[in-house]
Amino acid sequence: MSAAAVSTADEAAPLAEPERVAALDVLRGCALLGIFIMNMPGFSHSLFSPPAPPSTILDAWLAALRDLLFAGKFNLLFGVVFGIGFAIQMARLRDFEAVSAARLGVAPQSRRPTQIYLRRLAFLFVVGLGHAMLLWSGDVLLVYTLLGLALLALRDVDDRVIALLIVACLLFPALAEVLRPVIFSPAIETVAAFQYQQLAASNDLAFGRGTFLDAVRETGRVFAWSVSSPLGLYSYLAFCVQMATGILAGFVVGRRGWPGNVAAGGPAASLLRVAFALALVGNGMAAVGVDALAGTLGHDLALFTAVLARTVGRAALAAFYALAVVRVVGAGAPPRWLRPFQQAGRMPLTNYLLQTLLATFAFYGWGLGCWGRAGPAFETALAIALFVVVQLPFSSAWLRRHRAGPVEALWRAFTYGSRHP
């Protein structure tokens, strides 16, 4: 990004609307819907107890399709956009600092872009911590904060090192599954199984039949377990690694200036075909299962192969989704039918928090009380309905009167100062 593209104001400023890459906003909007669909089971019943067997053929089919098309894909997709956004923001802040220093006849302050981005991460950390401890322990904002700090440390690292880190992230789930019996002793697994039973029972009581304050206390309890117990920390680490895969890939894409270039020319059809082929092969091998592969490969190698195939298949399908959206949107304004997704994607933090409020109201005892009574079909239909009927119209209506979403406005003010609400 050239210095001419940087704001000439006296202070660094957030990205102006004409400078935004529409395809990235559409991707955020699409990712929000996919994430909402996949988060629904975490709102509707305790994740510490095994899900009930599907009661209808429709539930069985939708559970399988949800896992195939959505599980792990849209978090990765959102991570890619986060990494691209980091690269764009840091480039703009560095260019602004260079222009500002040249105008004043002083040396650029190399720390200033980092300080501004640290303020951005500090706001995200506070919001994420409140969200995780008070509203929903499945929060992802704290993960973005941690990985944002990692990106700051890696911002000047060569792309080849980033590529090696991405490969390590792809290999981690398979290695971790194979080594799990070594990492966790039978005693730890036994204690964890007992804790799962206790947490499932307390979740049902507090979330299913309790008051709002009961739900808040239980959310804090689950969060405390997730960051203090061995298996809780292991799950948190695994999710961080999964998110890091997309974020690191997005960082390379953004640093090389590909979002605007690819949107302008449209991604090559060959890239779409390669991504789809990898997704098909990876998910197909994962579907075959460990038991079917064990006869030929042995149990440990079969487990490693199946988990790695699932990981690569998820990443490839997320890449296919991203390339397809960029191909449809191009460099100009998105098609009319995608503009509501673009508006939702311009206020992702507001919409993410709103999803928690809508879903907990629908399922928790202090709201409509549907806890434990929803199957995959109802969960999926509810997520789509709330997103289309509530979040898309709300985003469009809000942005007709304001430059940013309500939480995004506070975020900008904290990051850049009150001049840029």
N, C-alpha and C positions, 0 to 999 in steps of 0.2 A: 504494500500500500504506500502510495507516494505521500510526501508531506503536504501536497496540495489538497489531499482529501481530508486533512486534519482540520478540526475546528479552529478558527482564528480567534476565538474568545480568549479572555485572559485566564480562564481556568479550563482544565481538561473536562470534557463533557461526554455523556453517553452517546451512543450511535444515533445519528439523526435518521428519521424515517426514510428519506430518499436514498441513504447509503446502505440500507438493509438489503440483504440477499433474501428475496421472497421465498426461495426454495427452502432455506433454513427454517424460516418461520412455519412453513407448511409441514416440514419434517417434525418440528416440535409439537405442532398440533396433532399430527397423526400418532406420534409417540405417546402423547397424553392419553389418547383413547386406548391404545394398546396396553399401556400400563394400568389404566383403570380396570380394564377387563381382567388382567392377570392379578390385580390386587384384591378383587372382589372376594375370593375365598378367605383371605385374611381378615376381612371385615365381617363375614357372615358366620364363621364358626372358628373354634380354636384350632390353630395350626399345630398344637401339641398333641392332638388326637388324630388318628387316621381318618381320612374322609369316608363318609358313608358310601357304600356301593351305590351306583346310579340306580334310581328307582324306575326309570323309563328308558326306552331305546334312545329317545331324543337327548336325555341327559348323558348317556354313554357316548353318543356320537359327538356331542358338543364338548364333553370333557376331553376326548381324544383330539378334536380339532383345535381346541384352545391350547393344549399342550404342544401340538405340532406347529401351529401358526403364530402363537403369541408368546409362549413361555420363554423367557430369556432374550427374546428378540428386540422388544421395544425398549427395555432398559439399556441394551447395547446401543440401540439407535439414538436414544436420548444422550447417552454418553458420548457418541460420536459428535453430536451437535455441541455438547458442552466443551469438548476438546477443540473443535473449530472456533467456537466463541472465544475461548481463552487465547488462542493464537491471534485472532483478529484484534481483540482488546489490547493485548500487550503490544502488538505492532502499532496500533493507533496511539497508545500512550507514549511509546518511545518516539514516534514521529512528532507528536505534539511537543514533547520535551525538547527535541532537537530544534524545532521551529521557534519555540518560545525562547530558548537560550540564544539562538542566533539573533533574534530580534533585540534581545537585551544586551548582546555582546558579552555573554558569560558562557562558562562551560556548562554542558548539559548535566543535570543531576541524575545519574544512572539509577539511584535508589527510588526516585519518585514513582515510576510506573509500578514498581513492586509494592511500595507503600499504599498506593491507591488500590491495587488488586487485593492486598491484605485486608483493607477495610471492607472490600466487597465480600471476602471470605468470612470475615468476622461477623458481618450481618447474617450471612447464610448459616453460620454455626449457631448463632443465638436462636434464630428461627427454627432450625433443625432440632436443636436440643429441646426447645419448648414443645415442638411437635411430637418428638419421640417420647418425651417423659409425661406429657399430659393428654395427648390425643390418640396417637397410634404408634406403637413400638416398631412397626415396619417401615419407619421413616428412611428415606434415601438421602436427605439433604446433608446429614452428617458425613455420609460417604463421599458426597461431592466436595465437601469442605476438606476432608483428608486428602483426597486425590488432587484437589486444586493446589494444596500445599506441595504435593509431590511434583506437580507440573511446574510450579515455580522453581523447584530445585533442578528440574530437568530441562528448563527452557532453552538452554544453550548447548544441550547435548546433541551430538550428531545423529542424523536419521537412522544410521545403521545400528546404533545402540538402542534407539527406540524400537526398531524392528525386532531386535533380540529380546527386548522386554515383552513385546507383544507375543512372540513365540513362547516365552516362558509363561505368560498368563494363560495361553491356550493349553499348555501342557499341565499346568498346575492342578486342575480338577481331576484329571486322570491319575496323576501321581499321588495326589492326596487320597483318593479312594483306595488305591492299591496299598498305600502305606498306613491306612487308617488303623488296622489291627496293631501296628507297631506304635503308632502315636498315642492311641487310647487303650489303656488296659481294660480287661473285663470288669474290673471294679469301677472304673470311671463310667463305662457304658451302663452298668447296673444302676449306679447312682443317678445317671442322666435319665434312665427309663422311669425311675421312681419320681424324679422331678417333673418329667413330662406329665405323668398322671396327676400330680398335684396341681400343676399349672393348668392343665385341661379342665380340671374340676373348678378351680378358682376363676378361670376365664368364663366358664358357663354361668357361674353364679353372679359375677360382677358385670360382665358384658351382657349376658342374657336377661338377667332379672334385676340388676342393680340400678341405682340412681346415677346421675351424671358424675357425682363425686366418687362413687364406687368405681366407675369406669376409669376415672382419672387415676385413682390409687392403684388399680390393677395394671394400667398401662405403665406406670412408673415401676411397678414390681417386675413386670416382664422385661422392661428395658434394663433394669439393674441386673437381672439374671443373664441377659444376652451379653453384657459387657464384663461379667465377672466369672461365669462358669466356663470350664474348658470347652464344652461343646458349643456354648453360646458364642464364645470368642472365635472358635473354629468356623462357625457358620458366618459370622460377621466378616472374617478374613476372606472366606471363599467368595462372598458377595462383593467385597472390595476388589478382589482380583478379577472377577467377571466384569465389573464396571470399568476397571482400568483398561481392559482390552479395547473397549470402544473409545474411551477417552484418549488413550495414547494414539490410536489410529486417527481420530479426529484432529488431534494436535498436529500430526504430520500433514494431514490434508489441508488444514488451515494455514500452517506455516508455509507451505508451498504455494498458497494462493489458488488452490484448485477449486474451492466452492464457486467463485465467480467465473473462472475459466470454463469449468465443466458445465455450469448452468448456461453459459453463453453458447457453447457449442453442442451441448447435449452429450451425455455419456455414450460411448460407443456401444452398439448392440452386442458386440463380442463380450464386453464386461458384464452385461446383464446375463448373457448365456453362461459365462464361466461361474458367476455367483450362484445362479440357479442350479447349475450342474453340481457344484460343491454342496449346496444345501440338500439336493436330492440324494446324493450319495451318502453324505454324513448322517442325515436323519434316517435314511433307509438302513444303514448299518446299525445305528442305535436302536431302531425298531426291531431288528433281528434278535437282539438281546444277548446277554452274557451267557445264558445257558446254551443257546444254540451255537455260539462261537467257542465255548469251552471245550467241546469234544475235539476240535482241531487245534486250538491254540493253547489249551490249558487255562485254568481259572483266572490267574493273575493277569496274563497277557490278554485274555478275552475281556476282562473287566477294564483294563487300560484302553484297549481298542474301542470298546463300546462307549466309554465316557468321552474319550478324545473325539470320536466321530460325532457324538451329540454336541460337544462344544464347538467343533468346527462347523457343523451343520447349522447351529444357531447363529454363529457369527456370519456365515455366508448368506443365510436368509435375511438377516438384518441388513447386510450390504445390498442385497437384491432390492429390498424395500426402499432403501435410501436412493439407489441409482434409478429406480423406477419413478420415484416422486420427482427427482431432479429432471429426469427426461420429460415428464409431463409438464412440469412448471416452466422449465427453461429459465432464461435470464429476465424475462419481463414479468408482467402481472400474472398471477396464477389464473387458471380457468375459474369461471364464476362459481362452480360447485366446490372448489377448493378454498375459496376466499374465507369462509367461516373458520376453516382449520388454520389459515394464516393468522386470523385475528386471535384465535385461542393460543396459538404459538407465540404471539407477541407478549402474552402475560402468563407464562408457564408456571411461575411460582404461585401466583394467586390461584390458578386453576388446580394445581396440585393440592394445595391446602383445602380448597373448596371440595375436592373429591373426598377428602377425609371427612369433612363435616357432613356431606350428603350421605355417604355410605354408613357412617356410624349412626346417623339419625335413622336411617332405614332399618338397620339391623340391631342396634343396641336397645337394652331395656328402657332407657330414658327416652327413646324415640318411638318408632313404630313397632319395635320388638320382634323382628323377623329372625332373630339369632337362631341358628341351628335348624332352620326350616327351609332353607333354599338349596336347590340343586344347581348344577352347572348351567342349565338352560335359563333359569330365573336370574342367576347372577350375571350371565352374559347379557341377557336382554335388558336388565336394569342398568348395567354400566353404559350400554349403548344409548338407552333412552335418556338417562340423566345427562350424558354428554351432549346429545343432539338437542334435547328439549330445553335444558337449563344452561349448560356451559357455553355452547356455541352462541346462542342469542345473547347471553349476558356479556360475553367477550365483545361481540360486535357493538352492542349498545354502549358499553362502557367506553370503548375506544373511539366512538363517534364524538365524545365529549372530552376525552382526556388523552394525553400522549402515551400513557403507560397504565398498566393495571395498578390497583391500589397498593398491593404489597411491593410491586416493582417500583412505584413512585417513592415509597419509603426507602427502598434499597438504593435507588439512584441518589436520593438526598443524602443518605448516610455515606455513600461512596464518594460522590463528587461535590457535595455541599448543597445547600438549599437553593442555589441558583438554578439547579437542574432537577426539578421535581419530576 
